[in-house]
Amino acid sequence: METTIIKDLKKFEEEKVTMKGWLTNKRSGKGLEFLILRDGTGYIQCIVNEEEVKPEVFELAKALSQESSIEISGLIVKDERQVGGYEMQVSNLNLIGEASAYPITNKAHGVEFLMDNRHLWLRSKRQWAIMKIRNRLSFAIHSFFQNDGFVQMDAPLFTGNAVEG
């Protein structure tokens, strides 16, 4: 089955699809696991119902850690309450890569800690939004100058190594 990205889900309403992404968050209910999947194009809530999946799929959903990489299949259902307007009723789940303990929590962290874990910090919604805005601005500026006939030039580095002092 071909992999679908979250931003294209409106084309697949009431169809079974397979998606790949990272587990952003997880909540548990009575016989239910609510998995929030992120793939770089958006977020979707995936519902794993203990009565509708194999026992090993439900146990895997319960055991998943935050930021684990997963492949998930299921039926796409319209739900206006959800962020993207859709959710998935899961039928199958595969673990691609398990993440170790995720160090960034909801509590406040210092700049040094966040910079030491920058590769993880960039996955947060706020940092991702900032990157998307910077990308749009950079592209718009680049396009403006390209359309006016400017040529991009990369100046040579005057200091190739780190400077002391």
Sine and cosine of phi, psi and omega as CSV:
sin_phi,cos_phi,sin_psi,cos_psi,sin_omega,cos_omega
0.00,0.00,0.66,-0.75,0.00,-1.00
-0.96,0.29,0.56,-0.83,0.00,-1.00
-0.99,0.14,0.68,-0.73,0.00,-1.00
-0.95,-0.32,0.56,-0.83,0.08,-1.00
-0.98,-0.18,0.44,-0.90,-0.13,-0.99
-0.87,0.49,-0.63,0.78,-0.05,-1.00
-0.91,0.41,-0.29,0.96,-0.01,-1.00
-0.99,-0.15,0.17,0.98,-0.12,-0.99
-0.89,0.45,-0.46,0.89,-0.03,-1.00
-0.88,0.48,-0.38,0.93,0.05,-1.00
-0.97,0.24,-0.24,0.97,-0.14,-0.99
-0.87,-0.50,0.44,0.90,0.01,-1.00
-0.86,0.51,0.72,-0.70,-0.02,-1.00
0.89,0.46,0.45,0.90,0.08,-1.00
-0.84,-0.54,0.40,-0.92,0.07,-1.00
-1.00,0.03,0.77,-0.64,0.00,-1.00
-0.73,-0.68,0.25,-0.97,0.12,-0.99
-0.86,-0.50,0.72,-0.70,0.02,-1.00
-0.77,-0.64,0.43,-0.90,0.09,-1.00
-0.82,-0.57,0.60,-0.80,0.02,-1.00
0.02,-1.00,-0.31,-0.95,-0.04,-1.00
-0.90,-0.43,0.62,-0.78,0.05,-1.00
-0.97,0.23,0.95,-0.32,-0.05,-1.00
-0.99,0.13,-0.63,0.78,-0.04,-1.00
-0.40,-0.92,0.31,-0.95,-0.02,-1.00
-0.50,-0.86,0.67,-0.74,0.09,-1.00
-0.76,-0.65,0.45,-0.89,0.01,-1.00
-0.88,-0.48,0.57,-0.82,0.09,-1.00
-0.73,-0.68,-0.17,-0.99,0.00,-1.00
-0.95,0.30,0.97,-0.23,0.00,-1.00
0.95,0.31,0.24,0.97,-0.02,-1.00
-0.74,-0.67,0.57,-0.82,0.17,-0.99
-0.83,-0.55,0.79,-0.62,0.03,-1.00
-0.97,-0.26,0.93,-0.37,-0.04,-1.00
-0.95,-0.30,0.78,-0.63,0.07,-1.00
-0.99,-0.17,0.91,-0.42,-0.05,-1.00
-0.98,-0.21,0.66,-0.75,0.06,-1.00
-0.82,-0.58,0.71,-0.71,0.03,-1.00
-0.80,-0.60,0.16,0.99,-0.02,-1.00
0.99,-0.12,-0.30,0.95,0.05,-1.00
-0.94,-0.34,-0.16,0.99,-0.01,-1.00
0.25,-0.97,-0.19,-0.98,-0.02,-1.00
-0.79,-0.61,0.52,-0.85,0.11,-0.99
-0.56,-0.83,0.61,-0.80,0.10,-0.99
-1.00,0.04,0.77,-0.64,0.02,-1.00
-0.90,-0.43,0.81,-0.58,-0.07,-1.00
-0.97,-0.24,0.86,-0.52,0.05,-1.00
-0.97,-0.24,0.93,-0.36,-0.02,-1.00
-0.99,-0.14,0.85,-0.53,-0.06,-1.00
-0.83,0.56,-0.53,0.85,-0.04,-1.00
-0.99,0.17,-0.23,0.97,-0.10,-1.00
-0.92,-0.38,-0.03,1.00,0.01,-1.00
-0.80,-0.60,0.26,-0.97,0.06,-1.00
-0.91,0.43,0.50,-0.87,-0.02,-1.00
-0.83,0.56,-0.61,0.79,-0.01,-1.00
-0.93,0.37,-0.50,0.86,0.05,-1.00
-0.93,0.35,-0.68,0.73,0.01,-1.00
-0.92,0.40,-0.65,0.76,0.03,-1.00
-0.90,0.43,-0.63,0.78,0.05,-1.00
-0.89,0.45,-0.69,0.72,0.02,-1.00
-0.87,0.50,-0.64,0.77,0.02,-1.00
-0.92,0.38,-0.54,0.84,-0.11,-0.99
-1.00,0.03,-0.19,0.98,-0.07,-1.00
-0.87,0.48,0.62,-0.79,0.07,-1.00
-0.97,-0.25,0.39,-0.92,-0.02,-1.00
-0.85,0.53,0.67,-0.74,0.00,-1.00
0.96,0.30,0.21,0.98,0.14,-0.99
-0.93,0.38,0.54,-0.84,0.02,-1.00
-1.00,-0.04,0.80,-0.60,-0.09,-1.00
-0.71,-0.71,0.36,-0.93,0.18,-0.98
-0.89,-0.45,0.77,-0.63,-0.13,-0.99
-0.71,-0.71,0.68,-0.73,-0.01,-1.00
-0.83,-0.56,0.52,-0.85,0.03,-1.00
0.17,-0.98,-0.06,-1.00,-0.04,-1.00
-1.00,0.01,0.76,-0.66,0.03,-1.00
-1.00,0.03,0.82,-0.57,-0.06,-1.00
-0.83,-0.56,0.69,-0.72,0.04,-1.00
-0.95,0.32,0.73,-0.68,0.04,-1.00
-0.50,-0.87,0.97,-0.24,-0.08,-1.00
-0.88,0.48,-0.36,0.93,-0.02,-1.00
-0.95,0.31,-0.35,0.94,-0.06,-1.00
-0.99,0.12,0.40,-0.92,-0.06,-1.00
-0.81,0.58,-0.77,0.64,-0.01,-1.00
-1.00,0.00,-0.02,1.00,0.00,-1.00
1.00,0.03,0.01,1.00,-0.03,-1.00
-0.66,-0.75,0.39,-0.92,0.16,-0.99
-0.64,-0.77,0.24,-0.97,-0.02,-1.00
-0.90,-0.43,0.72,-0.69,0.16,-0.99
-0.99,-0.10,0.96,-0.29,-0.19,-0.98
-0.95,0.31,0.67,-0.74,0.11,-0.99
-0.90,-0.44,-0.44,0.90,0.02,-1.00
-0.49,-0.87,0.44,-0.90,-0.07,-1.00
-0.52,-0.85,0.74,-0.67,0.06,-1.00
-0.78,-0.62,0.66,-0.75,0.07,-1.00
-1.00,0.02,0.84,-0.54,0.05,-1.00
-1.00,-0.03,-0.74,0.68,0.01,-1.00
-0.47,-0.88,0.82,-0.57,-0.01,-1.00
-1.00,0.10,0.70,-0.71,0.02,-1.00
-1.00,-0.02,0.60,-0.80,0.09,-1.00
-0.97,0.25,0.00,-1.00,-0.04,-1.00
-0.79,0.62,0.79,-0.61,-0.05,-1.00
-0.99,0.10,0.90,-0.44,-0.14,-0.99
-0.98,0.21,-0.30,0.95,-0.08,-1.00
-1.00,-0.07,0.89,-0.45,-0.02,-1.00
-0.91,-0.40,-0.08,-1.00,-0.02,-1.00
-0.95,0.30,-0.27,0.96,0.01,-1.00
-0.95,0.33,0.32,-0.95,-0.01,-1.00
-0.94,0.33,0.69,-0.72,0.04,-1.00
-0.86,-0.51,0.48,-0.88,0.05,-1.00
-0.96,0.26,0.33,-0.95,-0.01,-1.00
-0.86,0.50,-0.66,0.75,-0.02,-1.00
-0.87,0.49,-0.71,0.71,0.02,-1.00
-0.88,0.48,-0.71,0.70,-0.02,-1.00
-0.91,0.41,-0.60,0.80,0.03,-1.00
-0.94,0.33,-0.56,0.83,0.07,-1.00
-0.92,0.39,-0.45,0.89,0.01,-1.00
-0.91,-0.42,0.57,0.82,-0.09,-1.00
-0.82,0.57,-0.65,0.76,-0.02,-1.00
-0.87,0.49,-0.46,0.89,0.06,-1.00
-1.00,-0.01,-0.60,0.80,-0.01,-1.00
-0.88,0.48,-0.58,0.82,-0.02,-1.00
-0.91,0.42,-0.23,0.97,0.02,-1.00
-0.99,0.13,-0.18,0.98,-0.02,-1.00
-0.94,0.34,0.43,-0.90,-0.03,-1.00
-0.85,0.52,-0.67,0.74,-0.04,-1.00
-0.91,0.41,-0.75,0.66,-0.01,-1.00
-0.91,0.42,-0.61,0.80,0.03,-1.00
-0.90,0.43,-0.66,0.75,0.03,-1.00
-0.89,0.45,-0.66,0.75,0.03,-1.00
-0.89,0.46,-0.69,0.72,0.02,-1.00
-0.89,0.46,-0.63,0.77,0.01,-1.00
-0.91,0.41,-0.64,0.77,0.04,-1.00
-0.91,0.42,-0.72,0.70,0.03,-1.00
-0.87,0.49,-0.64,0.77,0.03,-1.00
-0.89,0.46,-0.72,0.69,0.01,-1.00
-0.88,0.48,-0.71,0.70,0.01,-1.00
-0.89,0.46,-0.73,0.69,0.00,-1.00
-0.87,0.49,-0.69,0.72,0.01,-1.00
-0.90,0.43,-0.67,0.74,0.00,-1.00
-0.90,0.44,-0.68,0.73,0.02,-1.00
-0.90,0.43,-0.71,0.70,0.02,-1.00
-0.86,0.50,-0.72,0.69,0.00,-1.00
-0.89,0.46,-0.67,0.74,0.01,-1.00
-0.83,0.56,-0.78,0.63,-0.03,-1.00
-0.93,0.36,-0.61,0.79,0.04,-1.00
-0.89,0.46,-0.67,0.74,-0.01,-1.00
-0.93,0.38,-0.39,0.92,0.04,-1.00
-1.00,-0.09,0.20,0.98,0.10,-0.99
0.99,0.11,0.18,0.98,0.03,-1.00
-0.96,0.28,0.42,-0.91,0.03,-1.00
-0.91,-0.42,0.76,-0.65,0.03,-1.00
-0.97,0.24,0.70,-0.71,0.02,-1.00
-0.76,-0.65,0.71,-0.71,0.07,-1.00
-0.97,-0.23,0.92,-0.39,-0.02,-1.00
-0.94,0.34,0.51,-0.86,0.04,-1.00
-0.93,0.38,0.42,-0.91,0.05,-1.00
-0.98,0.17,0.76,-0.65,0.05,-1.00
-0.99,0.11,-0.49,0.87,0.06,-1.00
-0.82,-0.57,0.99,-0.17,-0.02,-1.00
-0.96,0.28,-0.40,0.92,-0.02,-1.00
-0.92,-0.40,0.26,-0.96,0.03,-1.00
-0.91,0.42,0.64,-0.77,-0.02,-1.00
-1.00,-0.05,0.67,-0.75,0.05,-1.00
-1.00,0.04,0.48,-0.88,0.11,-0.99
0.91,-0.42,0.00,0.00,0.00,0.00
